[in-house]
Amino acid sequence: MSSEGVPVRCPGCGRDHVYVPPAYPCACGAPLAPPIQRGAPVSPITHRTWTDTWVTVRCRACDLQSQWPQPELGCSCGTILRVPVRPVTAPPASTRLTPPPPAAAPRPAGARVRRPFRPRTIRTARDTVTAAALYLAWLGFRDLYRADPPPASGIDLRGRGLVARVDPTTRAASLRAVECLWLHAMTAEAYGVHFSLAGYTRDALECADALSVPLFVVDLTGTPQPVNEAARKLVAAGA
């Protein structure tokens, strides 16, 4: 089952995106991605529970049905969108000509070339911290270690010149969380990065933009997505 771009429009701000569902190997070894339901409206996620964040996907190669993380897309306005998946009982969509997705933006000058990021599926809150640590290492941060148990400061990960906060709750990260991270980063003379499973409040987004704090949303496949300009610059340039 191949992945292809699907146009998605955020109902909150009207921004257009092209969503490509991640593909991972089935137990039989064939690449498997959730079949996105083209034309179906996306919906903002206002409340998240562990029980409604999985969908059933059937492999075309071996006909095995398995649970897969519900596809999600983080819009730059802070809204987390649930992308509808075609039920396994529905017949496949008819073949039709569709316009190709927009060409990828040119790589910024000085951007680092990396191998594709290999995420780890999130099933627990601890998995969210692990996913953030893997992503930071992929970006080039070194000597990462996890605070265990998490301190009152909320700083879950530290590294060489880095402090990172990871929010695995079902509530949008707050303005206070972003401010606290920035203060800890300033005190430690380090780079501060924030990860959230449920997105950010509007005032948290505005604060992060003013302070140039990179914000990422982590979907249930374990793939962080940048939601502000500071995060996009970090992804382009690396650590």
FIPA-981140 format. One line per field, with one value per residue (C-alpha): x, y, z; residue in one letter. Coordinates in steps of 0.001 Angstrom, whole numbers, padded with zeros to 6 digits, always signed. Layout:
N
east <- X/...;
north <- Y/...;
up <- Z/...;
r <- A/...;
END
This chain:
239
east <- +000000/+001765/+001502/+000409/-000270/-003826/-004930/-006107/-007584/-007609/-011177/-009778/-007583/-008193/-004553/-004026/-001684/-000636/-000711/+001297/+000458/+003564/+004120/+005592/+006157/+003327/+004117/+004478/+007052/+004923/+004771/+001483/-000151/-003690/-005949/-006876/-010463/-010133/-012675/-013817/-013602/-010941/-011933/-010057/-009040/-010288/-010080/-007909/-008251/-006058/-009021/-010139/-006710/-006350/-007817/-008036/-005944/-005874/-002748/-003380/-000495/-001510/-005029/-003948/-005932/-004099/-004420/-002685/-002350/-005114/-003551/-003187/-001816/-000607/-001501/+000729/-002229/-001984/-004953/-004454/-006509/-007843/-007519/-010334/-009403/-011460/-013016/-011648/-015152/-015508/-014581/-011393/-011812/-012093/-008959/-008985/-006511/-005563/-003204/+000221/+001020/+002964/+006672/+008790/+010306/+013983/+016384/+017603/+021269/+023343/+020644/+021924/+021232/+019919/+018567/+014772/+013656/+012553/+009838/+008608/+004863/+003421/+001271/+002214/+003262/+006823/+006862/+006248/+009456/+011321/+010000/+011177/+014626/+014975/+013978/+016402/+019206/+018181/+018414/+021986/+021817/+024285/+024683/+020928/+019598/+016147/+015206/+013704/+011515/+010578/+011536/+009109/+010634/+009037/+012362/+012253/+015323/+018739/+021693/+024752/+023437/+019813/+016808/+013513/+010052/+007685/+003948/+002283/-001108/-004361/-004445/-002936/+000372/-000057/+001610/+003164/+004781/+006467/+007596/+009056/+010976/+012387/+013502/+015253/+016951/+018141/+019470/+021295/+022498/+020963/+018538/+014940/+012612/+009008/+007089/+003357/+000999/-002139/-000926/-000704/-003008/-003079/-001256/+001415/+001964/+002209/+004679/+006847/+006946/+007989/+010726/+011797/+011077/+010682/+007371/+006605/+003474/+004035/+001509/+000846/+003274/+005977/+006754/+007197/+005870/+007019/+004214/+006059/+008822/+011491/+010814/+010910/+014271/+015614/+014515/+016132/+019462/+019750/+021628;
north <- +000000/+003142/+006556/+009531/+013150/+014112/+017773/+018884/+022274/+023408/+024425/+026784/+029068/+027920/+026931/+024221/+021291/+018133/+015189/+012064/+009182/+007451/+003888/+001167/-002524/-004975/-008245/-009757/-007111/-005136/-001339/-000376/+003031/+003997/+004554/+008229/+009021/+011628/+014434/+013719/+016752/+016758/+017581/+019421/+017324/+019065/+016068/+012992/+009567/+006516/+004378/+006477/+007147/+003862/+002732/-000660/-001062/-004062/-005056/-005628/-008058/-010560/-009359/-009022/-006472/-004563/-001471/+001693/+005186/+007526/+009872/+013416/+016670/+019653/+022988/+025999/+027783/+025287/+023118/+019335/+017748/+014203/+012925/+010460/+006918/+004771/+001887/-001548/-002706/+000049/-000710/+000955/+004337/+004263/+005031/+008563/+011156/+013552/+016510/+015764/+017238/+020509/+020129/+020088/+023415/+023790/+022858/+026001/+026879/+025190/+022639/+019315/+016127/+013359/+009883/+009628/+009793/+006413/+007007/+004752/+004237/+005967/+003916/+005389/+008762/+007483/+006646/+010339/+011309/+008547/+009800/+013333/+012053/+010064/+013096/+015425/+012925/+012798/+016597/+016354/+017014/+014928/+013485/+013329/+011989/+011741/+013019/+010084/+010792/+014028/+017083/+019794/+022082/+019978/+019648/+016024/+015900/+017504/+017340/+019244/+022824/+021619/+021506/+020019/+019785/+016991/+017181/+013760/+014833/+015271/+019015/+021685/+023010/+026349/+029750/+029058/+025857/+027725/+030553/+028137/+026289/+029570/+030657/+027332/+027540/+031075/+030065/+027050/+028999/+026223/+025691/+025141/+022874/+021956/+018836/+018285/+015437/+017629/+020880/+024383/+027139/+030265/+032377/+029671/+029838/+033626/+033526/+030912/+033007/+036089/+034171/+031992/+028761/+025767/+023955/+020455/+018316/+014557/+012289/+008718/+007287/+009035/+011602/+015212/+017918/+021575/+024048/+027380/+029079/+028483/+024729/+024702/+026489/+023950/+021053/+022666/+023494/+020816/+021176;
up <- +000000/-001168/+000445/-001618/-000767/+000165/+000178/+003630/+004571/+008179/+009158/+011788/+009666/+006081/+005421/+002805/+003461/+001666/+004074/+003313/+005677/+007020/+005787/+007985/+007312/+007936/+009700/+006208/+005284/+002813/+003319/+004958/+005401/+006460/+003386/+003678/+002720/-000017/+000074/+003630/+005954/+008636/+012208/+014971/+017965/+021096/+023413/+023083/+024675/+024155/+023052/+020061/+018574/+016677/+013374/+011704/+008549/+006199/+004308/+000600/+000367/+003089/+004069/+007725/+009740/+012472/+014639/+013424/+014914/+013737/+011126/+012423/+011052/+013071/+011439/+012024/+013669/+016525/+015562/+015532/+012752/+012612/+009031/+008133/+007131/+004758/+006723/+005868/+004867/+002268/-001344/-002564/-004188/-007955/-009887/-011231/-012357/-009598/-009711/-008254/-004839/-004811/-005373/-002247/-001294/-002206/+000572/+002368/+001975/+004633/+005481/+006700/+004769/+007016/+006609/+006992/+010599/+011991/+014604/+017385/+017844/+020914/+023259/+026631/+028017/+028376/+024666/+023926/+025726/+023895/+020539/+021344/+022361/+019143/+017100/+018883/+018291/+014616/+014494/+015739/+019494/+021493/+024992/+025566/+028848/+030396/+033841/+035745/+037604/+035791/+037895/+038999/+036357/+033614/+031769/+030617/+028376/+028536/+026216/+025174/+024943/+025062/+027386/+026188/+027660/+026583/+027340/+026856/+028246/+026317/+027062/+024817/+026180/+027922/+027806/+031211/+029917/+027060/+029331/+031893/+029190/+027843/+031330/+031966/+028572/+029287/+032728/+031319/+028257/+026197/+023325/+024489/+022480/+023349/+022292/+022847/+022077/+022032/+020490/+021974/+023125/+020991/+023575/+023881/+020111/+020179/+023076/+021349/+018174/+020153/+022017/+019034/+020933/+018567/+019066/+017827/+017898/+018182/+016461/+017554/+015014/+017070/+014375/+015597/+013288/+013500/+014187/+014164/+012205/+014860/+014670/+010874/+010924/+013417/+011207/+008145/+009775/+012471/+015738;
r <- M/S/S/E/G/V/P/V/R/C/P/G/C/G/R/D/H/V/Y/V/P/P/A/Y/P/C/A/C/G/A/P/L/A/P/P/I/Q/R/G/A/P/V/S/P/I/T/H/R/T/W/T/D/T/W/V/T/V/R/C/R/A/C/D/L/Q/S/Q/W/P/Q/P/E/L/G/C/S/C/G/T/I/L/R/V/P/V/R/P/V/T/A/P/P/A/S/T/R/L/T/P/P/P/P/A/A/A/P/R/P/A/G/A/R/V/R/R/P/F/R/P/R/T/I/R/T/A/R/D/T/V/T/A/A/A/L/Y/L/A/W/L/G/F/R/D/L/Y/R/A/D/P/P/P/A/S/G/I/D/L/R/G/R/G/L/V/A/R/V/D/P/T/T/R/A/A/S/L/R/A/V/E/C/L/W/L/H/A/M/T/A/E/A/Y/G/V/H/F/S/L/A/G/Y/T/R/D/A/L/E/C/A/D/A/L/S/V/P/L/F/V/V/D/L/T/G/T/P/Q/P/V/N/E/A/A/R/K/L/V/A/A/G/A;
END
